[in-house]
Amino acid sequence: MAVFKIDCNLQSGSFLAEYKGIQPTRSSGENYQLSWLIQSAERAASLPNGYIKKVLWDAEDGYPEHSHGFVQYSPRPLFQGYGCDGTTDENVHLIALTLCNQLGIDYVTVYAQAYPDAEDDTLDWIRGLPLDQEIVAETIVPKSAGARELALMLHDLQAINNRCVIDVLLDVFEQRNIQIDEWS
């Protein structure tokens, strides 16, 4: 995959170049890609140091194969509660890892318990997220693990289909009497 950074200012050169380069993709004439670019720009404009992350899924990395040639736009930095647009897994796991660390919970162990067949590469990948300066820079990580932040963490984990991790975390929270806001 190739990743690009686009200014969220609708009058900027990078935004206008991207805007002009989008070709209609639907026979109805409705252009979802253009609409998503504009929505991402509007959302990113409301964020501190906001920008649009453009992901071009190409054959270079080979995964997911069915997505080769597909373009995605996502507002950055990622904030809690945003959920999933296909580009947020690393950010969501970084936030979960950080919040769990603040509570003295080993998130990698939780993940391994939730997914016993998880490969060491996946666990090492999660462990290494705080060292990935690119992911850290594009993620708004909460300063504290309060009830609201934990609820948003669970919401985002659900959005990226990590329900088994949620089940384990809910058990840990109950055992430790950690309160969370309503999240489902």
C-alpha positions in Angstrom: 0.0 0.0 0.0 1.1 3.5 -0.6 0.2 6.3 1.8 0.0 10.0 1.1 -0.8 13.1 3.2 -3.4 15.6 1.8 -4.1 19.0 3.3 -7.6 19.3 4.6 -8.0 22.9 3.5 -10.4 22.7 0.5 -8.4 25.5 -1.3 -5.0 23.9 -0.8 -3.0 22.7 -3.8 -2.8 19.1 -2.5 -6.6 18.9 -1.9 -7.5 20.5 -5.2 -5.1 18.2 -7.1 -6.8 15.2 -5.4 -10.3 16.5 -6.0 -9.6 17.1 -9.7 -8.1 13.7 -10.1 -11.1 11.7 -9.0 -13.1 10.1 -11.7 -16.8 9.1 -11.4 -17.0 5.5 -10.2 -20.7 4.9 -10.2 -23.0 4.5 -13.3 -25.6 6.6 -11.5 -23.2 9.5 -11.6 -22.9 9.7 -7.9 -19.3 9.8 -6.8 -18.8 8.2 -3.3 -15.0 8.7 -3.5 -15.4 12.4 -4.0 -18.0 12.6 -1.3 -15.8 10.7 1.2 -12.8 13.0 0.3 -14.9 16.1 1.2 -16.3 14.5 4.4 -12.7 13.5 5.5 -11.5 17.0 4.8 -14.3 18.5 6.9 -13.7 16.2 9.8 -9.9 16.6 9.6 -10.3 20.4 9.6 -11.9 20.2 13.1 -8.9 18.2 14.5 -5.6 19.6 15.8 -3.1 19.5 13.0 -5.7 17.7 10.9 -5.1 16.3 7.5 -6.4 13.6 5.2 -4.6 10.2 5.0 -4.9 8.8 1.5 -4.2 5.0 1.2 -3.8 3.5 -2.2 -4.1 -0.3 -1.9 -1.7 -1.6 -4.5 -0.1 -4.9 -5.4 3.2 -4.0 -3.7 2.2 -5.3 -0.3 -0.3 -7.7 -1.8 -3.0 -7.5 0.9 -5.9 -7.4 0.6 -5.7 -8.6 -2.9 -9.3 -7.8 -3.7 -8.6 -4.1 -2.9 -5.7 -3.5 -5.4 -6.2 -0.1 -7.0 -8.8 1.0 -4.4 -8.2 4.4 -2.8 -9.3 5.3 0.8 -9.4 8.7 2.5 -9.4 9.0 6.3 -9.2 12.0 8.6 -6.2 12.2 10.8 -5.1 12.4 13.4 -7.4 9.5 14.4 -9.5 10.2 17.5 -11.4 7.9 19.8 -14.9 7.0 18.7 -14.1 7.3 15.0 -14.3 3.6 14.6 -13.3 1.8 11.4 -12.9 2.9 7.8 -10.4 0.1 6.9 -7.4 2.2 7.9 -7.7 2.5 11.6 -6.7 -0.9 13.1 -3.2 0.2 14.1 -4.5 3.4 15.7 -7.2 1.6 17.7 -4.8 -1.0 19.0 -2.2 1.7 19.9 -4.9 3.5 22.0 -6.0 0.2 23.6 -2.4 -0.8 24.4 -1.7 2.7 25.9 -4.9 2.8 28.0 -4.4 -0.7 29.3 -0.8 0.0 30.2 -2.1 3.0 32.2 -4.3 0.6 34.1 -1.5 -2.0 34.6 -3.2 -4.4 32.1 -1.0 -6.2 29.6 -2.9 -5.7 26.4 -0.8 -8.1 24.4 -1.6 -10.8 27.0 -5.3 -9.9 26.7 -5.1 -10.1 22.9 -3.4 -13.5 23.1 -6.0 -14.7 25.5 -8.8 -13.5 23.2 -7.2 -15.0 20.2 -5.2 -18.1 21.3 -4.1 -18.8 17.7 -2.6 -15.4 17.2 0.8 -15.6 15.7 3.8 -14.2 17.4 4.2 -11.7 14.5 0.8 -10.2 15.3 1.6 -10.0 19.0 5.0 -8.4 18.2 3.3 -6.0 15.9 0.9 -4.8 18.7 3.8 -4.6 21.1 5.7 -2.4 18.7 3.0 0.1 17.9 4.3 2.7 20.4 7.6 2.6 18.6 6.0 3.4 15.2 6.4 7.1 15.1 4.2 7.4 12.0 1.2 5.7 13.8 1.9 7.6 17.1 1.9 10.9 15.2 -1.4 10.2 13.5 -3.2 9.1 16.6 -4.8 11.2 19.4 -4.0 9.0 22.4 -5.9 9.9 25.5 -3.9 11.2 28.5 -5.9 9.1 31.0 -7.8 5.9 31.1 -11.1 7.3 32.4 -14.5 5.7 32.1 -15.3 7.5 28.9 -12.0 6.8 27.3 -12.4 3.1 28.1 -15.9 3.1 26.6 -14.6 4.7 23.4 -11.8 2.1 23.3 -14.3 -0.7 23.5 -16.5 1.0 20.8 -13.5 1.2 18.4 -12.4 -2.3 19.1 -15.9 -3.5 18.2 -15.8 -1.4 15.1 -12.6 -3.2 13.9 -14.2 -6.5 14.7 -12.1 -7.4 17.8 -15.1 -8.6 19.9 -13.1 -11.4 21.6 -10.7 -8.8 23.0 -13.7 -6.8 24.3 -15.0 -9.9 26.1 -11.6 -10.5 27.8 -11.3 -6.8 28.7 -14.8 -6.7 30.2 -13.9 -9.6 32.4 -10.6 -7.9 33.5 -12.5 -4.6 34.2 -15.0 -6.5 36.2 -12.4 -8.4 38.2 -10.6 -5.1 38.9 -13.7 -3.1 39.5 -12.8 -0.7 36.7 -15.8 1.4 35.8 -16.6 2.3 32.2 -19.3 4.4 30.6 -22.0 2.7 28.6 -20.4 1.9 25.2 -22.5 -0.6 23.2 
